[in-house]
Amino acid sequence: MTVAYRPRPSVVRRDSGLYGYERALARRGFTPVAGVDEAGRGACAGPLVVAAVILGREIEGLGDSKLLSPARRERLYDLITAKARAVSVVVIPPEEIDGRGLHRCNIAGMRRAVAGLGIDVGYVLIDGFPVPGLPAPSLAIWKGDQVAACVAAASIVAKVTRDRLMRSLDDVHPEYGFAVHKGYVTAAHRRALADHGPTPHHRFSFVTVTGTRTGLSVVVRRGLTGEDEEMRENGTEAGVV
């Protein structure tokens, strides 16, 4: 069962801090609680990375990965992977995104990440949108990585994992600047695409990438995650002028 709504504050906000959701669910017998989030949804190059985390011990300093400095993310990543009860990461390559569609890959990746924890989960907290087909009751939380500790931990694991992968791609294709923009749409990235064309690591279903072959100019919209997002799925929400 997947539920998409904002819980009553009296149910989940009684405890202060990011651990209110886990504590409230534990009081009602829903344990363990897994948090799920992804990184790279709005990028036009590189993989989509999905992570699921069960926090056995409280970790200080957790928060939305996009709001943390790279150095702090790396430190928290080490703490999470050392102290968490279970961590699962799924990496979905660009060719799979092109073949199946971004949103379908995201949903499937979240299911796979939860299954990869290897533990019978009592409840799942998801950042942003409902995910059907999970093995436990679940709740989709708007900006979950800012209000639920396990979701924040998943966002950090996904972000750090993906950033490391993009830095490794920068060693192979230094002319694209992957280490800087991580595959998201920036002016420098668009110039590199115009000068060199797409690599096998680009998402060919995204208009920014296909536009380099057709001479289209692409308007980048602000994504729901706060990052510049080229499109939600298969270019359907990208503006072309």
N, C-alpha and C positions, 0 to 999 in steps of 0.2 A: 504494500500500500504506500503510495506516494502522496504527500499532502503539501500543497503550496499555499500557505497563508502566513500571516504574522501572528504568532502565538500571543495570548493575553499576557501582559506584563506581570500579572500576579502569579502566572505559572512559571515563567522562565527568567524573569528579571529580579527575583527576590535576592539572589546573590550578586554582589558587585563584581565587576571585572569580566574577563573573557570566559570564565569557567562556569557562569551561571547556567548555560544550557546543559552542560554535562552533569552538573550537580542536580538540577531539577529532574532530568531524565533518570538519573541514578536513584533518586528518592522514590521514583515510581517503578523501579525495577527494570528500566531499560539500560542494560549494560552488556558489553562495553559499547561506547559510542564512537563511531568512526566519522571523521571529517573528510570531505572530498572537495578538491578544487583542481583547476587546470591552468596552464600557462601556454601562451602562444596562439590563442584563438584568433587574435586580430592580425597576426603577422602574415606576410605574403611569402615568406621563405622560412625553411626549417620545420621541425616537427611540432606537433601538438603533444604536450606532456601533461599527463593526468596523475595526480597523487592521492592516495588515501592514507590516513594516519589515525591510529588509536593511541592516545596519550595515557600512559599508565601513571606518570608523575607530572606534576605541574611544572611548567617551564616559564620562568620570568622573561618578559620582554617580547612575547609573541605579538604579532600584528599583521596587518595586510602587507604582503610582500612588496607590493608596488610602492608603499610608503616608507619602506626601510632602505637604509643605505646598503650598497653591495657588501661592504665589510660586515655589517651587522647581520645581513641575510646569511652570509657564509658561517658566521659564528653560531647563529641559531640553527642552521642546517646541521651542523656537527652535534649540537646538543639534542636536537630532535632524533637524529638517527642513532644516537647513543642511548637515549633515555626512553624513547617511546616504546610502548608495548609491541606495536607492529607498524611497519611502513611498507607501502606498496607503490610502485611507480610503473606507469605504462607509457611508452613512447610510440606515437603514431606518426609514421613518415609522410611526407608530402604526397607521394603517389597514392597512398590510401585515402588521404583527404580528397584528392582530385577524383578518385574513383567512386567514393561512397558519399561524399558531401561532408562538410565541416561539422554540422550539428549532429548528424548520425554518428560520426566518429567520436565526437565528444561524449555522447550518451553511452556508446559502447565502451569507450575508454573508462568511464566512471564505473560501469558495471564490472569490467575486468579488474580495475584497481581494487574495488571492494573484495572481489573474489580472491585476489592475490594476497590479501592480508593473512589468509590461512587460519582465521579465527571466526567462530560463530558470532556475528555482530548483533547487538541488541537494538541498535538504532543508528541511522545514518543522517548526518547533517551535510547539506549540499550548498555550495555557494551559487546563488543566482536562480536556478530553474529546476523544476521537478525532473527526476530521472525514474522512469518506470522500470519495473523488472528487477529491482534490487532484492536481496534475500532477507530484508528486514524493513520495518516501518521507517519512513524517512521524512525529512522536512527540508524544503527549499527555502533558504534564507537570503533575502536581499542584502547584499554586502556582508555575507556571512563571514568573510575573512577578517572583518573588522569587529565582529561581536561574538564569535565562538572560537575558543582556543584551538580545537582540533581542526577546524576549517582553516584558521590562520596557519597552523603548522603544515597542513597540506599545501597551502598556497606557497609557502616558503620552500618546501621540498620540490614542488613542481617548477618554481621559478629558478631556483639555483641549478637544478638538473638541466633545464633547458638552456640557461645562460652558459653553462659549461659546454654543452654541445655546440652552441653557436660560436663560442670562442674557438673550439676545435675546427669548425668550418672556416673560420677566418684564416687559419694556418694554410688551408688548401686554396682558398680564394681571397687573398688579402685585398684585391681590388674592390671588393664589395663593401668592406667595412662591417662585416657581421659582428665583430666583437663590440662595436659601438652601438649600432641600432638593433641588434639581435633579430634581424629579419623583419622588423616593423617598417612601415612606410614612412620614410623621411625624404627630404629633398636630396640628400646625398645618396640614398639608396636608389631613388628614381634616376638620378644621373648615372649611377653605375649600371643600372639596367639598360638605359638608353645607349651607353657607350659599349657595353660588353654583351648585352643580351642575357637571358635567364640561364641559371645553372640547373643541374638536375635536382638541386635542393629547393628550388622555387616551386610555388603552388600554381600550376598552370590554369587552374579554375578561377584564379583571382584576376580581376580586371587590370590591376597595375602590371601584372606579369604579361598577360596577353596583349595589353595595350602597347607594349614595347615593340610588338610585331606589326601592329596596325596603325600606329601613330596617334592613338586616342589619348586625350587628356583626361585624367581621372581626378575627381574631387574626393578627398578623404574625409569621411565623416567621423565624428567623435563617438567612440564605442561606449557601450553600457558599462564596461569595466573601467572606464577612465583613461584607457589607452587609445591612441589613434588606431582605429580598426578599419581595415580596407573593405571588409564585407562580413556579413554574418555567415552566409552559406552560399557557395557557388556564385558569388558576385551579385546576388539578387538585390542586395541593399546598397551597392556601390553606385554613386552617381557618375554618369559619363556625359561629358559635354563636348 
